[in-house]
Amino acid sequence: MSDRITASEAKSLAQAKDPAFAVETILAGVKKAAEEGKYEYTTRDYGFSTSTYCNERDYPPLCIAILKELRSLGYTCEVRAEERQFVDLWLVVKWGGK
């Protein structure tokens, strides 16, 4: 079995740790939601569904960088949690409106 990594695999690994790529992807979702007349967008990607069940200061560096960038653009961001048998976590990005 080979331990070689393809260029595509390397790109995917790098993008998963790149705040700029994550923010651009989230902003694409925000744009789509806004075009549908919505005022919020949710995502569970980039560690927001697995690594944010703690105080914000203890979030992974990628999540902190994403939140910092989105907030600098004027968005309100918060991680929400629903605790049942399992904990469900997600990022909510909001802008203006209701």
Secondary structure, 3 states (H helix, E strand, C coil): CCCCCCHHHHHHHHHCCCHHHHHHHHHHHHHHHHHCCCCEEEECCCCCCCCCCCCHHHCCHHHHHHHHHHHHCCCEEEEEEEECCCEEEEEEEECCCC
